């Protein structure tokens, strides 16, 4: 599920164990969608509700930081 808020969005998705394909938790991703689509942050949570709350919180933090003029750099895959 992806939720849009202005120039940003967050999504939550199920995480599956690659070996067993059993549901093992939830992941949230926060994006800047304008002017380009960039992954800003991501994280994991044990429940869908937890991932949604964490995604909304991180999105609010990033939007506030950008409004204050801070340069938010995209997250790079490890």
Secondary structure, DSSP 8 states (H G I E B T S, - for coil): -EEEETTEEEEEEEEE-TTT--EEEEEEEEEE-SSS-EEEEEEEESSHHHHHHHHHHHHHHHHHHHHTT---------
